[in-house]
Amino acid sequence: MEKINEWMLVGDVLDMDAGITDVLIKNGMNCLGCPGSYNENLKEAAEGHGISLDKLIADLNAYLDNKEK
């Protein structure tokens, strides 16, 4: 599966797998249903929510890696 990076749109990441919602919420991104989620990339969203982009991407990719096993 494709690795997640900071330039991917939040909406595109959400469309990759239903379980990604839980990973985003655990990292402090609670407004996943807002229309902005389909216009903001992960970097913009992390900055807007004051969360660690590196941790977010690592957690998302770890989630996807574990699903592939």
Kinemage of the C-alpha trace (Angstrom):
@kinemage 1
@onewidth
@group {chain A} dominant
@subgroup {mainchain}
@vectorlist {calphas} color= white
{ca met a 1} P 0.000 0.000 0.000
{ca glu a 2} L 1.079 3.575 -0.621
{ca lys a 3} L 3.020 5.329 2.149
{ca ile a 4} L 1.329 8.385 3.610
{ca asn a 5} L 3.187 11.694 3.349
{ca glu a 6} L 2.620 15.271 4.471
{ca trp a 7} L 1.378 16.438 1.066
{ca met a 8} L -1.551 14.020 0.873
{ca leu a 9} L -5.011 15.502 1.325
{ca val a 10} L -6.750 14.501 4.546
{ca gly a 11} L -9.761 13.326 2.557
{ca asp a 12} L -7.624 11.086 0.356
{ca val a 13} L -5.996 9.558 3.433
{ca leu a 14} L -9.426 8.940 4.975
{ca asp a 15} L -10.511 7.176 1.798
{ca met a 16} L -7.597 4.721 2.056
{ca asp a 17} L -9.037 2.735 4.983
{ca ala a 18} L -11.912 3.130 7.427
{ca gly a 19} L -9.620 2.556 10.430
{ca ile a 20} L -7.587 5.654 9.624
{ca thr a 21} L -10.298 7.746 11.253
{ca asp a 22} L -9.361 6.310 14.653
{ca val a 23} L -5.661 7.081 14.106
{ca leu a 24} L -6.435 10.693 13.180
{ca ile a 25} L -8.743 11.162 16.171
{ca lys a 26} L -6.159 9.677 18.562
{ca asn a 27} L -3.701 12.248 17.238
{ca gly a 28} L -6.046 15.177 17.942
{ca met a 29} L -7.715 15.670 14.569
{ca asn a 30} L -11.374 15.650 15.540
{ca cys a 31} L -12.989 17.582 12.687
{ca leu a 32} L -12.718 14.887 10.042
{ca gly a 33} L -16.191 15.466 8.617
{ca cys a 34} L -15.607 19.115 7.832
{ca pro a 35} L -15.427 20.151 4.176
{ca gly a 36} L -11.875 21.407 4.722
{ca ser a 37} L -10.640 17.843 5.113
{ca tyr a 38} L -10.841 17.430 1.343
{ca asn a 39} L -8.861 20.625 0.676
{ca glu a 40} L -6.120 20.468 3.329
{ca asn a 41} L -3.048 18.299 3.201
{ca leu a 42} L -1.789 16.562 6.338
{ca lys a 43} L 0.854 19.210 6.956
{ca glu a 44} L -1.700 22.030 6.916
{ca ala a 45} L -4.121 20.060 9.077
{ca ala a 46} L -1.443 19.178 11.656
{ca glu a 47} L -0.305 22.802 11.867
{ca gly a 48} L -3.908 23.983 12.203
{ca his a 49} L -4.569 21.569 15.055
{ca gly a 50} L -1.218 22.065 16.786
{ca ile a 51} L -0.223 18.415 16.544
{ca ser a 52} L 3.044 16.730 15.592
{ca leu a 53} L 3.125 16.045 11.867
{ca asp a 54} L 5.943 13.513 12.247
{ca lys a 55} L 4.047 11.519 14.885
{ca leu a 56} L 0.837 11.664 12.861
{ca ile a 57} L 2.483 10.332 9.706
{ca ala a 58} L 4.380 7.673 11.647
{ca asp a 59} L 1.176 6.489 13.342
{ca leu a 60} L -0.744 6.428 10.055
{ca asn a 61} L 1.954 4.456 8.259
{ca ala a 62} L 2.350 2.070 11.209
{ca tyr a 63} L -1.391 1.428 11.116
{ca leu a 64} L -1.271 0.631 7.397
{ca asp a 65} L 1.868 -1.504 7.780
{ca asn a 66} L 0.182 -3.589 10.486
{ca lys a 67} L -2.901 -4.099 8.295
{ca glu a 68} L -0.737 -5.559 5.515
{ca lys a 69} L 0.743 -8.263 7.785
